[in-house]
Amino acid sequence: MPAVSKGDGMRGLAVFISDIRNCKSKEAEIKRINKELANIRSKFKGDKALDGYSKKKYVCKLLFIFLLGHDIDFGHMEAVNLLSSNKYTEKQIGYLFISVLVNSNSELIRLINNAIKNDLSSRNPTFMCLALHCIANVGSREMAEAFAGEIPRILVAGDTMDSVKQSAALCLLRLYKASPDLVLMGEWTSRVVHLLNDQSCMSVQRSILPLPHCLYPLDFNPSPPFLLQIVSSASTDLQDYTYYFVPAPWLSCKLLRLLQCYPPPEDGAVKGRLVECLETILNKAQEPPKSKKVQHSNAKNAILFEAISLIIHYDSEPNLLVRACNQLGQFLQHRETNLRYLALESMCTLASSEFSHEAVKTHIETVINALKTERDVSVRQRAADLLYAMCDRSNAKQIVAEMLSYLETADYSIREEMVLKVAILAEKYAVDYSWYVDTILNLIRIAGDYVSEEVWYRVIQIVINRDDVQGYAAKTVFEALQAPACHENMVKVGGYILGEFGNLIAGDPRSSPLVQFNLLHSKFHLCSVPTRALLLSAYIKFINLFPETKATIQEVLRSDSQIRNSDVELQQRAVEYLKLSSIASTDVLATVLEEMPPFPERESSILAKLKKKKGPGAVSVELEDGKERGELNGGGDRGGDASTPSPSADLLGLRSTAPASGATPSAGSLLVDVFSEAGPSATSAGVNDDGFLSSAPPTVASEDPAPPLPESDELLNKFVCKNNGVLFENQLLQIGIKSEYRQNLGRMYLFYGNKTSVQFVSFNTTVSCPGELQSHILQLEPLVEGGAQVQQVINIECLTDFIDAPLLNIKFRYGGALQNISLKLPVTINKFFQPTEMAAADFFQRWKQLSQPQQEAQKIFKASHGMDTEVLKAKLLGLGTALLENVDPNPENYVCAGVIQTKAQQVGCLLRLEPNAQAQVHTHKCILLDSRLIMCHQCKSILNT
């Protein structure tokens, strides 16, 4: 920067500022400002021409007055005149005034643009930087139109100084964010990319790094050699760019963040170098600190957390994911609150990875302790989020118990979200439904004010749908209602359950019908109108269940407080129920007030509310919510009894079936239409008699879809053992998938994420299925906003066994250019597997019976990876089969059995895997009840994935 001359001190400005500060009142300040404004106005309008110094001084005063909150309506022309000065300080003040006070609609914009053009063409680096700063600060569309073509030329010019290149890059990025349609790089693209490989000035590279992904994402794919050079260098190697013994921390962070905008590299050599970079960063994090100053640890940890974010983004290197988890675990007890917060936040994401979920679970005691002892509420909230993310069947009871315990003293700001999470976990991992009922009732007792309607609606739905828990629920809620102080939500649940199933506990004298009625009615006067209405409905149900209570209940309904109630709803119910109980025969009463039919299973309304509470930006995190943690295709609920499906296994609503004929809700139903928003109606268009798929022909792809991507088969193999994850990602679009299968039916949720800041227009998707599959797809809106994510539902039905996967074609326009992408949807035959347990004798008996040539296939193939026993077991379970222990005489062999569910038939399948550890060879034999031998190829694919 040029030296400031002796006369540039502007004594008059200093005196004015001192006078303002010495004012004793607001009135005195306004009086002094008005006096100064009058003086400045007279100077500007005077006959005597002002020199540059005077203009600068008065413009500075105007700028100071504006910053004090007063309006300035003159002096703009004088500021523009300062732009033509050859003195740095005068030009600087002129640009500063314009950046702050001149708006994009000003009549002076043309004059300002001319002055800026003169400075940009002057080749004076100081003046060029001032002009570029002004363009970036104003950032109007008019300036983008005037300079969008000039700035790239300055950026790539060989004689431009590094400081000017920095300013030009940042200015170009600002104009792109303001007017992306006007900033077109054209022939400058390759030259800007070349600057990234010029390692002579890292400060320029740091400014240029955000440009490639924003301006031309399709033409740029970052490579890691430069990053490897930085992270592996010593602090003495890059002395000009070393910050507290950390080489180029800002540039390293930006490079790592840029790599997160792109999918993992396909080239093996490039991927290897990138893994080496990340391992180097993790290794350096373990080294003793070279300085005790906080700046050193901040710079070092900034690089580490960006590297961990990149590892999580790729989600393909188990070793790196586990190392990242262990590194974050060390931060969980760090004395710095910010580090503990960041560690908990990153581990929440790691918990969703199949590779690192188990490693995250090892820190459960530390996280529970953080939930109990942390002072900062934001850290406690992240600890609760992590407990929710790491929960699975093995630790569900412990985590739910700890969250319930914390709820009693939790901050009011996070109680509602905590209640939703406890309710979801209790439902999702409930093996014993008496535990589920106890948990929800305890939840209502502890935090009743924060238990939304969705929570108690859901517990009632589950109790009604499961005969084995109805008696226990009635007994438990009866005992809960005996507490002196009882929350109104408990009264609602008690009224509904006792009204439906009170007869199941009426045999005990302690819970006789009259005792139940008196207990409910003792809470009546303390409740709100909606709860009283529900209790009246419970009373009329009691008359049907327990005729001996009829006289007592009619007396209550006949009382003035009911039939003359000021509330119309209560009055109408009392009158109608009284009349119904008086004139209807026993048979009619039993028909009208019969027990509620089972509710159709749909997506949990609690889960839907939690997703809504977290907002649209949380979709990528909630992508894993429908997945049983740690379970692959063959695990968990696949072997359950189909006649009494577990609600926790059906959060996606795949079992949505219409109620049986004649099972319409009766007039006494207490929950009329309360689940109408939980999912699509079973009689919606496009749904057949089974309540699932339409009978329309398969969706036909458009006339000119693109051929499937070369990596489609590789992407398909990644999803053989899992149902959730990122299906596809490039610089523009990310496609996530969440799916669930039951018998021969499947449902997919596809999440399309726009990674750019520009709209996708004419967005259209089509699915083409082979003849053995049938699909139904719900179409999307044609416009996807920048940064937004939209969801699409695809229903799949397996008619018979198949080989080819369905094709998904996506078309949209980005920046006027048509994007045409075709992918294979991860629908493979093993998705429709039902695991089957059998004894050794039964297995070999069937094995020998099914020995016809058309029923047997065998493959011998070399193992691509080490023959780890646990990994092989996990992959075979992921295939969907049941892994039979102690069946094969050779303990090193693996034996599996299952049934392929199709609409046409059920196809039994027996598998035997014989590993040869010395030769690193697998011998895989498959026996089917059908001539279509496809499981051998499927098994080979997953074992070599």
Secondary structure as UniProt FT lines:
FT   HELIX           6..9
FT   HELIX           11..21
FT   HELIX           26..45
FT   HELIX           52..67
FT   TURN            68..69
FT   HELIX           76..82
FT   TURN            83..84
FT   HELIX           88..101
FT   TURN            104..105
FT   TURN            107..108
FT   HELIX           109..120
FT   HELIX           125..138
FT   HELIX           141..147
FT   TURN            148..149
FT   HELIX           150..156
FT   TURN            158..159
FT   HELIX           162..178
FT   TURN            180..182
FT   HELIX           186..188
FT   HELIX           189..196
FT   TURN            199..200
FT   HELIX           202..208
FT   HELIX           210..215
FT   HELIX           217..219
FT   HELIX           225..231
FT   TURN            235..238
FT   HELIX           239..241
FT   STRAND          242..243
FT   TURN            244..245
FT   STRAND          246..247
FT   HELIX           249..259
FT   TURN            260..261
FT   HELIX           268..286
FT   HELIX           294..314
FT   HELIX           318..331
FT   TURN            332..333
FT   HELIX           337..350
FT   TURN            351..352
FT   TURN            354..356
FT   HELIX           357..361
FT   TURN            362..363
FT   HELIX           364..373
FT   HELIX           377..390
FT   TURN            393..395
FT   HELIX           396..407
FT   TURN            408..409
FT   HELIX           412..428
FT   HELIX           433..447
FT   HELIX           448..450
FT   HELIX           453..465
FT   HELIX           467..481
FT   HELIX           488..501
FT   HELIX           502..504
FT   TURN            506..507
FT   HELIX           509..511
FT   HELIX           513..521
FT   TURN            522..523
FT   HELIX           524..526
FT   HELIX           529..545
FT   HELIX           547..549
FT   HELIX           550..558
FT   HELIX           560..563
FT   HELIX           568..583
FT   HELIX           586..592
FT   HELIX           605..614
FT   HELIX           616..618
FT   HELIX           619..622
FT   TURN            623..626
FT   TURN            629..630
FT   TURN            633..634
FT   HELIX           636..639
FT   TURN            642..643
FT   HELIX           647..649
FT   TURN            651..652
FT   TURN            654..655
FT   TURN            661..662
FT   TURN            667..668
FT   TURN            674..677
FT   TURN            682..683
FT   TURN            685..686
FT   TURN            689..690
FT   TURN            710..711
FT   HELIX           712..718
FT   STRAND          724..729
FT   STRAND          733..742
FT   TURN            743..744
FT   STRAND          745..754
FT   STRAND          760..768
FT   TURN            771..772
FT   STRAND          773..777
FT   TURN            786..787
FT   STRAND          789..798
FT   STRAND          807..814
FT   TURN            815..816
FT   STRAND          817..824
FT   HELIX           829..832
FT   STRAND          833..835
FT   HELIX           840..849
FT   HELIX           853..855
FT   STRAND          856..862
FT   HELIX           869..878
FT   TURN            879..880
FT   STRAND          882..884
FT   TURN            885..886
FT   TURN            891..892
FT   STRAND          894..901
FT   STRAND          906..916
FT   TURN            917..920
FT   STRAND          921..928
FT   HELIX           935..943
//
